[in-house]
């Protein structure tokens, strides 16, 4: 079999069935157009038999199977569940051990000795015997995998033994150990150091997939477990944990290093064809379709025979079938029961499904490839043999070749399928073939479904509308569907006309077209702005350095309004509707009363999933923060007047945050709704780091408020940039004041000097390293490319800039005063610290919280604030509850109002 790594350019005669419109493009096999063998057909050189012509890509030596990953995850979860049972169900574990000890205590001594002797010998001989058998068959890679897994399993058992002996709860230790029979002062091993490596070795080498060896393996394991239990050297939970560790480590090793690739080669394919009665001469690998979801469709070959018409053969192996596993799993989870085929499907099930769909499609009267044979190619692959179609896909046709008759013929094939309740499930361009006579053939039926419901049939119609619309436009696609299916059937598909109901490759194409439309709109806006800029520059030169009078200012504002109108007109002219909207409009022209509201197809929406994760994370961190606090003395000693002041400052911070954002947005945005968006940000902060969640929410809010996406991003970026500058300046200023509080001179503290020197050294390092310098310059250039023009618009409205900077200063002041009030709520005059020191501690903690990857800076902020307050002279007994109160008021208590505001703004389409 010849394998090549690169694909030569197709020329006439190249055996590429995907671009074979007629016999002129088929390989020179010595056959006439009717398929009869020519003079050279039956007398080919024997040396060429079993060779695959064209491209047969080099197969990777190893593959990472999703099934191994799923078993790894399942093993880890099983270990966690076992330890949880041992920790929280102590009575159950003790009763189970007593019952087992009572039952095994009645076993005869002779049986116990025989079982112990046999298991101790077999546990070593069985792996060695299997290794010898594999080496004889030249399968040393599996043995290497097994040895690696055994070594790793041994390391995990040692770590587990150490953890159980020194750090595990007493209940887990009691479940996994017991007094040793030989020494009552010693405990048995929590995990068997020799048994777990043996299990990992046997699993990694694939012994469990061989019936005879699997039987021997289970006998050995049961004998060993029985002998260890009877003699009192282990516990039931210890044996179960040992098996789970060996099993989990084995599959983790297999997924990490990859399993040996057993994908059948072209020579195996030729031999398989002979077993089902064909006499193949040559086979050529067809080029795989470049789609996002076609990786699991199998490898396709064009095969010529000694006599008879050529064949199209599809080979499906275990590795290809695993491709796209995680995508299918997510679709099956997110959609309501009709997303895709099962995530994990055996080769036998895949073979039977495709064969059933092929026979059902032909029986329904649709043009589909005729299946004439099926066979297994060893334990890890199957093949399906079809009569050769020789057509070209719809994607490969030129625009002028896609006639109205061809469109109607395509719809007639779909109509034939739907008359027998057959759903194709993947009506994309490469699944629609056109033969030399112009007949449409539907291929790729593997993912289809028989006895399909109405939703699946309507999804097929909507998918084909989009597929044809991408090639011929919405009007022709809808007209052809109406001519064949009728207006009622086409109108019923409108609720399915949404991206989630389309194929993965179609969604990718629609996203690409959306990006291209957005780029054209952006270029139109920039061109309109450039055309109006020379006139404004000329007027500015004429005005000179003399300040404009009132009439001049009115003229400038009039020019700005004219420029805005020109930009809006250019944007309206450049705006294009997406394909889905165009299809809806075409259908509504025929059926104005057709339902257009999208159907609810998702079982779990990303927003719902995020909300659940946010709630779980918030509850976890809140409980961990509150478990070690004694609330009785804390509440009784608190000064409630200062607590109320802290609450007031915390509430005022949301008004300040709204001012800080709107100060950099020249457009009119409702102030109350902006305050509500900042309250909603308190909920978003527990989902993502503070520096990420707030930016995304504010950008989304401005876009929903009518600000164009690019300008919304620039406004939020300008706000963040000014906020960073103010933060640094205030940190330096308050640090300087803190350093001069206890010294008679005005010299800054050593901490401030050390901080400045550290920053200077970092700047020098970044500017001296080319990679870091390029990284920083690229980021800064992209930032200023959008922020600087936005700031020029803001500078033309000084009141806006004052509002933004004032909001930032007020926001910092609110947080500092909230922290100071929290300190005063638990302290007295003897434990008070200066406001400048509190400001320095807050600014440092807030900076660290923004950089920390935890939601809301949880953990990093609390530690920084507590350590900082203690460092400036506050007792620990006051610093800890003060920080807790501050975080409750600024992070945890606003979560519920934030959730309500988030849902309210979402219902109002403001987020």
N, C-alpha and C positions, 0 to 999 in steps of 0.2 A: 504494500500500500504506500503510495507516495503522499507525503505531507509537506505542505509549503506554508510559510509564514506570511506571505504577501499575496494579494490578489492581482494578477495581471489585467491590463485593460481588456475589456471584452471586444472581440472582433468576430467577424462572421465565421461560424464554425465552432466558436467556443462553446463548450457544453454548459451553458447557463440557462436552465429552464425558466428562470424568472423573467428573462427577456427574450423568449422564444416565440414570436408571433406566428411563424410558419416554419415549414421544413427547411428553409434556407438558413435558419438560425439553430438547427439541431445538429448534434455531433454527426460527423461522417461515419455512419455505422454500416454502410454498404447496403442499406435498405431502400426500397422505393417508398413513395409517399403513403402507400396503403399499409405499410408495415411489413410486407413480405420480405423475407430474407433475400438479399442479393447474392451475387456470386461470392462475395467475400464474407458474407455474414456468418456462415457456418464453418469457415476455414481460417479463423483468426489464429494468430500465433498463440500457443498455449502460454507463453510467458506473460501475455497481457491479461490473462484471465485473473480475476480477483484483484485487479488494480482499480483504484478510484481516480478518474481523471479530474483535472481542474483543481480547485482549492479544497483541500482537506486540512483545516487548521490544526496546528500542533495542539495536542491535548495537554492540559496541565497535569503534572504528575500527581497533584493532590487537590482535593476539593474540600471546602468547608460546608458541611451539610447542616441545614437548619434543624433537622431532626435531632442531631447531636446537641445542638444548643438548647432545644426544648427539653431534652432529657436532663441536661445539666441544670437548667432552671428548676425542673421538677424535683431533681435530687436535692438541691439546696433548700427548696421549700419543705420537702419531706424532713430534712434534718432539723429545720427550724421548728416545724410542728412537733417533732419527737421531743426536742429539748423543752418546748413550751409545755407539753404534757407532763414531762418529768418534773418541771419546775412548779406547776400549779395543781397537779393532780397527784399529790404525794400519797394520799390514801389508796388511790387506785393502783399505783405502781407497787406499793408495798403488798397489797392483797394479791396482785398478779404474781409477784415473786414467791409469795408463800404458797400459792396454789401450785405453781410449777415445781417448786422444791418438794412439796408433798407428793406430787405425782411421780416425779423422777426418782424419789427416794425409794420407791418400791421396785425399781428395775434390778434384775439379777446382776451380781457382781461380774459374772463371766461375760455377760453381754456388754457391760460397761467397759471391761478391759479390752474385749475384741474391737468394739467401736472406737475406743481411743487409739489403739495400736493401728488399726486400718486407716483411720482418718489422718493420723500424724504422718503415715507413710505416703498415702495417696495425695495429700495436700501438696507434697513436693514432687511426686512422680508425675502426676497428671499434667501440670504446666510444662515440665521438661519433655514429656512424650509429645505433647502438641507442638512444641517448638521444633522438635526433630522432624515431625511430619511436615511442618510448614517449610523448613529449610530444604527438605528433600524436594519439595515442589517449587523451590526457588521463590519463596514468598517471605524473604527476610525482613522486608519493610514492616510487616505486621508484628513480627517479633520485636523489632526496635521500638515500635509504638507501645507494645505491652511492657517492655522493660522500663521505658520512660514513665508510663503511668504507674507502675509499681513503685518506682523511686519517689514520685510525687505523693502517692498515697501513704507511703511510709513516713514522709515528712509531715503530712497532715495529721497522721495518728500521733506522732510525737508532740506536735503542737497542741492537739486536743487533750492528750494526757496531762500536759503541763498546765493547761487552762483549768481542767477539772480539779487538779490537785491544789492549785493555788488561788484561783480567782472565781471559780464557779460557785453558785449558790449551793447551800447544803442539800437542798432537795434534789438537785441534779446529781450531786456527788453520791447521794444515797441510792439513786435509781441506777447509776452506771457502775457502782462498785459495791463490794461487800468484803467482810473480813476474809483474808486468805486462809484456806484450810491448813496450809503448812505453817503459817505464822499469824496468830490471831491479832497481833499488833500491826500487821501490814494489811493493805487493801489490794484487791485485785485490780488489774489494769482496766481503765474505763473503755479503751478501744484496743482490740487485739492487733499488735504491731505486725504480726505475720499474716493474719487472715485478710486484712484490708488490701495489702499489696497483691495478694494472690487473686482476689476478686477483681481488682483493677486490671491486672495483667490479663486475666481470662476474658474480661469484657472488651478490652482494647484490641486484642488479637482476633476478636470475632468468633470465639468458641461457642458463644450462645446461639449463633445462627446455624450451627451444625448439629443435627438431631442427636447423633450418637455421643458426641463430645458433651452436648448440653445435658444429657441424661447422667453421664459420669460426673459432671460438675455438680449437679444438684445432689447426687448421692453423697459425694465427698463433703459438701457444705453441711448437709443435714447430719451426717455422722459426727462431724467436728462439733457442731453446735450442741448435739445431744450429749456427747462426752464431756464437754466443758460445763454444761448446765448440771449434769448429774454429779460431777466431782466438785462442784461449788466454786469453780474458778472464773465464773462470769455471771452476768445477769441477763435477763431477756432483752432489756433495753440496750445493753452493751452490744449484744449480737446484732440487733437491728441497726444500731448506729454504725457498727463496723461495716455491715453490708452496704448501707447507704453511702458511706464515705468512699468505699472502693468503687462503687457504681458511679457516683458523681464525679470523682476524680478521673475515671476512665473516659467518660464522655466529654469532660472538660478538656482533657488532653487531646482527644480525637478532633474536637472542634478547633482547638488552638493550632495544632500542627497540620490538620487536614487528614482526611482519609485517602488511601490509595485510590486513584481513579481507575475504575473498572469499566469505563464506557466502551462499548463495542466499536471496533474499527471497521473500515470498509471491507476487509477480508472476511470478518465475521458476518457482515451483511450478505455477501455473496454466498457464503456457505449456508446461511439461513434460507436464502431464496431457493437453493437446491433442495433443501429438506421439504419444501412445500410444492415441489414439482416443476419449478422453473429452471431454465438453463441460461443464466445470465452471461453476457459477454463483457460488457463494460458498465461502469456506474460513474456518474459525475455528481458531485455535491453542488446543490443549488445554493446560491448566496442567500444568507439569512436576511429576512426583512428587518429593516432598521426601525423597529418600533419599541416603545417603552414597555410593552407588556407581552411581546411575542417571544420572549426568551424560553418559555416552557412549552412551545408549540411543537418541538421536536425538530430533528434534522431531516432534511428532505433530499432525496436522490433521484436522479433520472437514470433509469436502468434500461439498457438494450438487451434483447434476447437473441439467441441463435435463430429462433423462428417465432414469428408473431409480433404484435405491436409492442412498443416500448411500455415501460411501467413508471409510475410515480410511487416511490416508497418513502414512508415516514417512519423514522426510528425515534422512539421515545425511551429515554433511559432515566434512571433514578436521579441523576444529578440535574439533568435539564428540568425534570418535573419539580425539583425543589426550588428552582429559580422563581422569584416573585412570591415566595412563601409569606414573608412578613407583610407585603402589600395586600395579598389575599386575606390574611388573617385580620388585618385592620378593616378591610372592607366588610368582611363577614361580621365583625363586631359592631361597626358603625352603622351599617345599613340594615333595613328591616327584613332579614330573612331571604333576600333574593339578590344578594350582591354578586357573588361568584361561586364557582364550584368549591368543594370542600378544600380547606387549606392543606390538609394532609390526605392524599389520595394514593392508594396502592397502584402499581403498574397494571394489575389485573383490572381494577376498577376503571382506570383511564382507558385501557384497551376496549373494554366492554361499552363504555359510554360513547366513545367515538364511533365504534362499529354500529351501535344502536342508532345514533343520530344519522349516520350515512345511509343506512337502510330505510329509516323513517322518512328522510328527506326525499329520496327517490320514490318511495311509495306515495308520498303526497303530491307528486307530479312536478317537483322542482328539479332544476338542473343542478346536479351535484356530482362530484367524482364518484365513480362506481367502485366500491370496495370488493375485491375479489379474493383476498387471502389475508390471514393474520397469523402471527407466530411469535413465540418467545425467542429472544436471542440471549440465552443464558438466564441466570437468575436476576439480572439487573437491567434488562432492556426488553422491549417488545417492538415489533414492526407491523405496519399496516400497508398492504399492497393495493394500489389503486390503478385503474386504467389511466393511461396518459391523457391529460387534457390539452396540453400544448397552448394554453392561452396566456394573455398578458393581464396583469392586474390593472385595476382602474387608476391607480396612482401613476402607472407608467404610460398611460395613454396621453396623447397630446390633446389640447383643448378642443381642436376642431374635429377630433375623432369621437368625442362624446356627444352623440346626436340625441335628439329627443326620443327617437325610437329605442335607443340603447337605454335611456333613463326609464322609459316605460317598461322595457323588458326586465330591468332590474327590479322594479316594483312588482311585476307579475310573479317573479320568483319568490319574493317575500310574501306575496299574497297566497301563493300555494302553500308555503310553510305554515302561515297563520290559519289557513283553512283547516289544518289538522292539529292546531294548538302547539306548534313547534316554534320555540324561540331560538334564534341564532345566537344572540348575546354578544356578537362582535362584528357588526356590519360596518367595517372600516374599509378603506380603499384596497388594501392588499388581500382582503378576503373575497373580493369580487373580481372574477376573471372574465375575460372576453376572448373567445376563441377566434379562429381565422374567418369563420362565417358570420361573426358578430353576435353570436349567442352568449348570453350571460350565464356564468356558472358560479354558484355560491360554494366557497370552500371554507376550510377552517371551522368545521362544525363541532369540534371537540368540546368547546365550552358551552354548547347549546343545552336545551332542556325540552323534553317532551311533556305533554299534558301541562303546558305552561299556563299561568294565570294571566288575567287581563293586564296587570301591571307590566309583566315582562314583555308581552306582545306590544304594548304601547311604547315601551322603552326601545324596542327594535325599530319602530317607526320613527321615533324622534332621533335615534342614532343615525339612521339612514338619511333622514332629512339633512342633518348637519354634515354628514359625509359628502353627500352630493352638493350641498350648498357651498362647501369649501372649494369645489371644483367649478361649478357652473353658476353659482349665485343663488340667492334665496328664491327669486321669482321662478326660475326654471325648475328648481328642486321641488317647490311646492306644487307647481302646475302639473308636473309629471305624477306626483303622488295623488293629486286630486283626480286625474284622468283614470287612474287604476283603482285606487282604494275608495274613492268617493269622499265628499267633504266631511261626513260625520266621523269616519275613522281617522282622518287627518286632524280634525278639530279635537278629538278625544286625547290626542297625544300631547297637547300643549302643556298640561300640568307636568309632564315628564321632561319638558324641554328645559333642563337645568344641568349645569356642569356635573353635578354629582351622579347623574344618571347616564353620563356618556363614558366612553372608554377612556383609558388613561392616555393613549396617544392623541385622541381628539382633544382632550382637555389641555394637553401640552401645546397643541397647535393653536387653540383659541387663546391661550395665555401669550403665546408669541405674537399673534396678531394684535392683541390688546397692547402689548408693549410698543409695537410699531405704530399703532394709532396714537398712543400717548406721545411718542417721539415726534410725530408729524404735528400734533397740536402744539407741542413745546416749540418747535421750530417756527411755526406760524406766529406765536406770541412774541418770540424773540425778534422776528423780522419786523413785526408791527412796532415793537419798541425801538428798534434801530432806526426805522424810518421817521419816527417822531422826535428822536434825539437831536438831529442836526438843528432843527428849528429852535429847540429850547436852548441849545448851546449858543446859537447866534443871538438870541435875546439876552442871554446872560452876559455875553461880551459887550453888547450895546449898553447895558445898564451900568457897567463900570463898577468902581469900588463904592459908589454912593449907595447908601441904603435905599431900598425900594420904598416908595410912599404907599399909601393905602390902595390907590388905583393899581399900582404895579403889583402889589400882592394879590389883588383880585385877578389880575391878568395871569399871574403865575398859577393860581389855583384853577383858573379856567383851562389853562393849557394842560394841567395835570388831569383834569376831568376829561378833556378831549383825548389825551393819551390813553386813559383807562377805557374810554368808549372804543377807541381804535383797537385796543387789545382784545376787548370783549367781542367786537365784530369779527376780528381775525380768528378768535377762538371758536365762535359760532360757525364760521365758514369751514374751518378745518375739522370740526367735530364730526365724527362718523359713528353711526350706530353699529353695535356688534352684530354678528351673524344671527345669534339667537333672537334678538329683538326684531331683526328684519324678517325672520321666518314667522314670528308671531304676527307681525303686521300683515304679511301676505295671507296668512290663514284667516285673520279677523276680517279681511276684506270679503271673504266668502261667507264666513260664519261669524258675524259680529257678536253673537250671544255665546260664543265658545268660551269655556272656562280657561282663564289665563293664570289663576293663582297656582304657584308651584305646589305640587303634592309633597307631603311630609315623608321623605324617603329615609331620613337618617334616624336611626335608633338612638345614637349617642352623638351629640354635636360637640365639636371641639370646645366651644364655650362652656357647655355643661361639664365636660371632663375637667377643664381648667378650674371651674368653680369647686368641684368635688376635691381636686387635689389641693387647692388653696385652703379649703376648709380643714382637710386632714392635717396639712402642714401647720396651719394656725393653731389647731387644737393641740397638736403634739408639742409645739414650742411653748405654748401658753402653760400647759400642764407642767412641763419641765422647769419653767421659770417659777411656778407657784408652789411646787411640792415642798421646798425647804424653807418656806416662810411661815412664821408663827403670826397669824393675823390678830389674835386676841390682844396681846400687848401692843402690837403695832397700831391698831385702830384706837385703843384706849388712850394712847399717849400723843396722838396726832392733833395738830392745831388746825381745826377745820376751816378757819378763816383763810389760812394760806392755801389749803387744798382747793377752796372755791376760787381763789385767785389763780391757781395753776390751771384749773379747768377753763377759766375765762381766757387766759393767754393761749391755751391750746386751741380753743374755738376760733379766736381771732387770727390764728396762723393761716386758716383756710382763706380768709378774706385777703390776707397779705399775699398768699400764693397766687390768687386770682389776679391781683394787681400786678405782680411780677410777670405774669404771662401776658396779660393784655397790653402791657406797656410796650411790647415788641410786635404787636399786631395792628397795623394801620387800619385794617378793615373793622367794621362795626360788628362786635360780638356781644351778645347779652351778658351783662355782668352777673346776674343771679345764677344763670345756667353755668357760667364759668366757675363760680364758687361751688356749685353742686358737682362739677367735674373734678375739682380738687378734693372734695369729700370722697368721691368715688375712687380717687387715687389711693386713699388709705386702705381700701380693700385690695387694690391691685398690688400694693407693696408687699403683701404677704405671699404673692404668687411669684414675683420676680425680684431680682435685686433692685434697690431703690433707684439706681442710675439708669435702669432699663425700663422698668414698668411705667414710671411717671412720664418719661419721654414718649413712649408709645401711646399712652392714653391721651396726652395733650395733643399730639399730632393727629390722632384719630378724631378728637373732639373738634379741632380747628377745621379739619376737612369736612366734617359733617355740618359745621356752621357756615359753610360756603367759601372757605379759603381754599385756593387751589393747592393741590398736594405739594408741589415744589415750594410754594410760599409758606405753607404750614410747617414743613420741615425746617425751612430757613428761620422762621420765627422762633420755633422751639430751640433750634440751635443757637440763635442769638441770645435767647434768654439763658440757656445753659452756660454760654461763654461768658456773659456778663456776671452771672452768678458765681462762676469759678473765680473770676477776677476779684469780685467783692469778697468772696470767702477768704482768699489768700491775703488780701490787704487787711481785712479785719483780724485775721489770725496773727499777722505780724504786728499790727497796732496793739491789740490787747496783750500779746506776748511781751511787747516792749513795756507796756504799762505794768504788767505783772512783775517783770524783772526789776523795775525801779521802785516798787512799793516798799521794799524793806531795805533800800540803800539810800543814803543821803544824796547821792549824785544822780544824774539822769542817764547814766550809762546802762545799756541794755544787759540783760542777763546772759550768762554763758549758754543757756539753752537756746536762746534766740540766735546768738552768734553761731553756735554749732549747727542749728537748723539751716541757716543761710549758707554756711560753708558746704553742708551736705548737698543742698540744692545746686550750688555752683559746680560741685564735683560731678553730679549727675548730668548737668547740662554739658560739661566738657566731654564726658564719656560718650554721650549720645552724638555730639557733633563730630567726634573723632572716629567713630566706628561707621564705615560706609553703609552697612546694612541698616543700622539703627537710624542714621541720618536720613536715608532714603525713605524709611518707613514713616518717620515723623513728618518729613516734608510733604509726602503724599497725603497724609491725613490732614495736615494743616491746610494744604492747598485746596483739598476738596471741601473742607469746612468753610474757608473764606470765600470759595467760589459761590456759595449760596448765601452765606451769612452777611458778607460785606454789602452786596447790593440791597439786601433787606434792611440793613442798618442805615443805608443812605435814605431809604424811604422813611424810616422812623425819625431820623434826624431832622427831617423837614417838618416834624410835628414835635416841638420840644416838650409839650405837655405830656405826650405819650412816653417819651424817654424819662421824664421826671417820675411819671407813674410807675414805670418798670423798675427803675433804680430804687425809688422809695419803697416799693413793694418788697424788693429783696432785703433792704435794710430792716423794714418792719418785720419781715418773716424771721430773720435772724434774731431780732430783739424779742419777738414773741417766744421763741424757743428758749432763749437765754433766761427770760423772766419766768417762764414756766419751770425750768430747772431750778432757778433760784428760789421760787416759791415752794417747790417740792422739798428743797433743803430746809427752808425755814419751817415747814410743817412738822419736821421731826427733830429740829435742833433748837438751840437757844442762843443767847448772845455770846456765850463762851465758845460755841462751836461754829460761829458764822465765818464765812470767807467772803472776800471782796467780789463784787460783780464782775470785775475784769478777769479774775481767776476762773469764775464760773463760765464766762464767755470763752476763754481759752480751752477749758475742758470740753465744752459743748462743740466748738468748732473742730477740735481734733477728733472727737468721737464721731461727729457727723461725716467728716471726711473719710474716716476708716469705714463707716457704715456704707457709704456710697461705693467704696472699692471692694467691700466684702461680697462674695458670691451668694451669701445666704439671703433669703427673702427679708426685706426690711432691715438688713444688717444685723439680724438677730444673733446674739452671742458676741459678735465683735463690738457692737456699740455698748452693750451692758458692761463688758469687761473694761473697755476704754474709759467710759465715764466713771465707773467705780474706782479704778486705779488712779485716774486723774484727780478725782476729788480727794482721795486719800493722800495723794502726793502734794496737794496744795494745803494740807493741814486739817482736813475734815475727818473726824473719827469714823471708823468702819461701821459702827453701830448706827450712824446717821447716813453715811454715804450709800449703803446697800438699800435701805427702804426708800431713800429719796430717788435713787435711780429707778427702782421698781415703780414708784408712783409716776415718775416722769414718762417711763415707757408705757405704762398702762394708759395714760392720758393721750399720748401722741401716737401710739402704735396699735394697742390691743382694743381699747374701748371704742375707737372710731371704726372698727371693722364692720360692725353691724350697720351703723348709718351709712358707711361706704358701700356696703352690699346693697342696701335699699336705694341709694342714689345711683349706683351702677345699673341696677335693673330698671329704675325709672328712666334714666337717660337712654337706655337701650330700647325701651318701648317707645320713647319719643323720637327714635332714630337720630339721637344726638351722639351716639357712640357706635 
